[in-house]
């Protein structure tokens, strides 16, 4: 294992741990308790996120969704016909955005629980990126407008625009 990461990371995510991806999609986890080393985790991804509870979800270059089980990846079926671009995991559950900017919430994942969930729910709106936080979900669309939700129910609330100066 490398104490100093060889090469550079092109994507990084933090929650209870720090994970990253290099330009080839190799996955790394910073292990502070093991002499501060970067561990190479099996698999390749284009996007990943880490929650405060240590749950890790990722998306590979084909748009498939995975969650880390501690020693291997579990593939989670995505919405039919969608190629997933980005995933976020956090207190507000697991959220994804596909290549057409469609937003989905994973039922059964709210509260940052250790669960694969059970179905994808389409959330009205169009975002290029989404982030699941504590008590809020934020996102940005393809032209840079920032949106947020303070009520997390995917069906009964709406996106608000974060005003710019």
LINJOHU-V755987 format. One record per pair of residues at least 24 apart in sequence whose ideal C-beta (glycine too) atoms are under 10 Angstrom apart, sorted by the first residue. I is the first residue (numbers start at 1). J is the second residue. Records with the same first field share a line. If there is no record, write none. Layout:
I: J, J
This chain:
1: 31, 34, 35, 37, 38, 39, 40
2: 28, 37, 38, 39, 40
3: 31, 34, 35, 36, 37, 38
4: 36, 37, 38
5: 30, 37, 38, 40
6: 38, 40
9: 38
10: 46
11: 45, 46, 47, 48, 49, 58
12: 48, 50
13: 47, 48, 49, 50, 51, 56, 57, 58, 87, 88, 89
14: 49, 50, 51, 52
15: 49, 50, 51, 52, 53, 54, 55, 56, 89, 90, 112
16: 50, 51, 52, 53, 54, 55, 56, 112
17: 50, 51, 52, 54, 56
18: 50
19: 45, 48, 49, 50, 56, 58, 68
20: 48, 50
21: 45, 46, 47, 48, 58
25: 58, 60, 61
27: 56, 58, 66, 68, 73
29: 56, 68
41: 68, 71, 72, 73
42: 71, 72, 73
43: 68, 72, 73
45: 73, 87
46: 84, 85, 86
47: 84, 85, 86, 87, 88, 96, 97, 129
48: 86, 87, 88, 89
49: 86, 87, 88, 89, 90, 94, 95, 96, 130, 131, 132
50: 88, 89, 90
51: 88, 89, 90, 91, 92, 93, 94, 109, 112, 113, 114, 132, 133
52: 89, 90, 91, 112, 133, 134
53: 89, 90, 91, 111, 112, 113, 114
54: 89, 112, 114
55: 89, 90, 94, 109, 112, 113, 114, 115
56: 87, 89
57: 87, 88, 89, 90, 94, 95, 96, 106, 109, 116, 132
58: 84, 87, 89
59: 83, 84, 85, 86, 87, 96, 97, 98
60: 84
63: 96, 98, 99
65: 94, 96, 104, 106, 116, 120
67: 94, 106, 109, 114, 115, 116, 117
69: 114, 116
70: 114
74: 116
75: 116
76: 106, 109, 116, 117, 120
77: 116, 119, 120
78: 104, 106, 120
79: 104, 119, 120, 121, 122
80: 120
82: 120, 122
84: 120
85: 127, 128, 129, 130
86: 127, 128, 129, 130, 131, 139
87: 130, 132
88: 129, 130, 131, 132, 133, 137, 138, 139
89: 131, 132
90: 131, 132, 133, 134, 136, 137
91: 132, 133, 134, 135, 136, 137, 152
92: 130, 131, 132, 133, 134, 135, 136, 137, 138, 149, 150, 152, 154
93: 117, 121, 132, 137, 152, 154
94: 120, 132
95: 120, 123, 127, 129, 130, 131, 132, 137, 139, 149, 152, 154
96: 120, 123, 130, 132
97: 123, 125, 126, 127, 128, 129, 130, 139, 140, 141
99: 128
100: 126
101: 125, 126, 127, 128, 129, 139, 141, 142
102: 126, 127
103: 127, 130, 137, 139, 147, 154, 159
104: 130, 154
105: 130, 132, 137, 152, 153, 154, 155
106: 132, 154
107: 154
110: 152, 153, 154
111: 152
120: 154
121: 153, 154, 155
122: 154, 155
123: 149, 153, 154, 155, 157, 158, 159
124: 154, 155, 157, 158, 159
125: 149, 158, 159
126: 159
127: 159
138: 162
